[in-house]
Amino acid sequence: MPDVKFFAVLPTNASTSDRVTRLSISGNLLQDPQQFSVNFVNSPDCTDNITYHFKVVIPTQTIIENYKRNGEWSSLHQEKYLNIFDGTGASDKNPNMTESFARIITEIDEALQLSSTESSFCLEFAFDYANSMMRVYQGRDSGHNFITEYETLFSLSDIQAVQVWGDVQKVNQFALSYN
């Protein structure tokens, strides 16, 4: 099992008007990375309960979303095929994408010179407390691209810490936004 590369305890605020609404994290990956993940854990001291697990498997451009309850991973995970480094779907891996939409995405990628071989990442997690939903965006100089959303089993209010695992060399930036 890989070591935790980054760990941060989130501030606890009793007031709903002072809760974390967005969390941004960016960093550099190791050379030839295979995977990395971001876990939103319910206890800084224990990983038995994870409200949201966001994992990127780089060679297959797969995102795996899941949760852990009482030490057991859920069998109800989501897998999505897309290029995490540009926030767009891969047309050959997503049969629901229309050909014209795939062509537009390819043209945008070429215009912005985006690449799946980048050695850095920039992610933003938006907390939707009312719907127990986590939305993930990929940050670029040109703005944010929507990646995915995931309905959590636990309340987002249960999250106490964030961990980054896997083939991450270092985290360069970690930022919290509030209401």
C-alpha positions in Angstrom: 0.0 0.0 0.0 1.4 3.4 -0.9 2.2 6.0 1.7 0.1 9.1 2.3 1.8 11.9 0.3 -0.2 14.8 1.8 -2.5 15.1 4.8 -4.5 18.1 6.1 -7.1 18.3 8.9 -10.0 20.5 7.9 -11.2 23.2 10.2 -14.4 22.4 12.1 -17.1 25.0 12.2 -20.4 24.5 13.8 -22.0 27.2 11.8 -23.3 26.1 8.3 -22.4 29.6 7.0 -18.7 29.0 7.8 -18.3 25.5 6.2 -15.8 24.7 3.5 -17.5 24.9 0.2 -14.5 24.4 -2.1 -11.2 22.7 -1.8 -8.4 23.2 -4.3 -5.3 21.1 -4.6 -2.5 21.0 -7.1 0.7 19.1 -7.3 3.3 17.3 -9.3 3.3 13.6 -10.1 6.3 11.3 -10.1 7.9 10.3 -13.4 5.7 7.6 -15.2 2.9 7.8 -12.7 0.3 5.0 -12.5 -2.3 6.4 -10.1 -3.1 8.8 -7.4 -6.1 9.4 -5.1 -7.7 12.0 -2.9 -9.5 10.7 0.2 -12.0 12.8 2.2 -11.9 10.9 5.5 -14.2 11.1 8.5 -11.4 10.9 11.1 -7.9 12.2 11.0 -6.7 9.2 12.9 -8.5 6.4 11.0 -9.3 5.6 7.4 -12.2 3.1 8.2 -14.8 5.6 7.0 -14.1 7.6 3.8 -16.9 9.9 2.6 -15.4 10.3 -0.8 -12.5 8.5 -2.6 -11.4 10.0 -5.9 -8.8 7.9 -7.7 -7.2 8.5 -11.1 -5.6 5.5 -12.9 -3.4 7.3 -15.4 -2.6 4.6 -18.0 -6.3 3.8 -18.6 -7.5 7.4 -18.0 -10.0 6.1 -15.6 -11.5 7.8 -12.6 -12.8 5.6 -9.8 -15.2 7.1 -7.2 -16.1 5.2 -4.1 -16.6 5.3 -0.3 -15.5 3.2 2.6 -17.7 2.3 5.5 -16.5 0.5 8.6 -13.3 -0.5 6.9 -15.0 -2.0 3.8 -15.0 -0.5 0.3 -18.3 -0.1 -1.3 -19.1 -2.3 -4.3 -21.1 0.6 -5.7 -18.2 2.5 -7.1 -18.3 4.6 -10.3 -15.8 4.4 -13.1 -15.5 7.0 -15.7 -13.2 7.1 -18.7 -11.8 10.5 -19.4 -8.7 12.5 -19.6 -8.2 13.9 -16.1 -5.5 16.3 -17.4 -7.9 18.1 -19.7 -11.3 17.3 -18.2 -12.7 16.0 -21.4 -14.1 12.6 -22.4 -12.1 10.2 -24.6 -14.4 9.5 -27.5 -13.1 6.0 -28.1 -13.8 5.1 -24.5 -17.1 6.8 -24.1 -19.8 5.2 -26.4 -22.4 7.8 -25.3 -20.4 10.7 -26.8 -21.6 11.8 -30.2 -19.1 12.0 -33.0 -19.6 15.8 -33.5 -19.1 16.4 -29.8 -16.0 14.3 -29.8 -14.7 16.2 -32.8 -15.3 19.6 -31.0 -13.6 18.3 -27.9 -10.6 17.2 -30.0 -10.4 20.6 -31.6 -10.5 22.3 -28.2 -7.8 20.0 -26.9 -5.6 20.8 -29.9 -6.2 24.6 -29.7 -5.3 24.6 -26.0 -2.5 22.1 -26.5 -3.7 19.9 -23.7 -2.0 16.6 -23.0 -2.5 13.5 -20.9 1.2 13.2 -20.3 1.4 16.2 -18.1 3.2 15.7 -14.8 1.0 18.0 -12.7 -2.6 18.1 -11.6 -4.9 20.8 -10.3 -8.3 19.7 -8.9 -11.1 21.6 -7.3 -13.7 19.8 -5.2 -17.0 21.6 -4.6 -19.1 20.6 -1.6 -22.9 20.5 -2.1 -24.0 19.8 1.5 -27.8 20.0 0.8 -27.6 17.1 -1.7 -24.6 15.2 -0.3 -22.9 15.7 -3.6 -19.2 16.2 -4.4 -18.4 17.9 -7.7 -14.9 17.7 -9.2 -13.4 20.2 -11.6 -10.0 20.3 -13.2 -8.3 23.6 -13.1 -6.4 25.2 -16.0 -5.2 28.7 -16.8 -8.2 29.0 -19.1 -10.7 28.1 -16.3 -12.3 25.0 -14.8 -13.5 21.9 -16.6 -16.2 19.8 -15.0 -15.0 16.2 -14.4 -17.6 14.4 -12.4 -20.1 14.5 -9.5 -20.7 11.8 -6.9 -23.5 11.4 -4.4 -22.0 10.5 -1.0 -23.3 8.0 1.5 -22.1 10.0 4.5 -22.9 13.7 5.0 -20.2 16.0 3.7 -20.2 17.5 7.2 -18.6 14.3 8.4 -15.4 15.0 6.5 -12.6 15.9 8.9 -9.4 15.5 6.8 -8.0 15.1 3.3 -5.4 12.7 2.2 -3.5 12.4 -1.0 -2.0 9.0 -1.9 -0.1 7.4 -4.8 2.4 8.6 -7.4 2.5 12.2 -6.2 5.9 13.9 -5.8 4.5 16.9 -3.9 1.5 19.0 -3.3 2.2 22.6 -4.4 -1.0 24.3 -3.3 -3.9 23.5 -1.0 -6.7 26.0 -0.6 -10.1 26.2 1.1 -13.0 28.4 0.2 -16.0 29.2 2.4 -19.5 30.4 1.9 
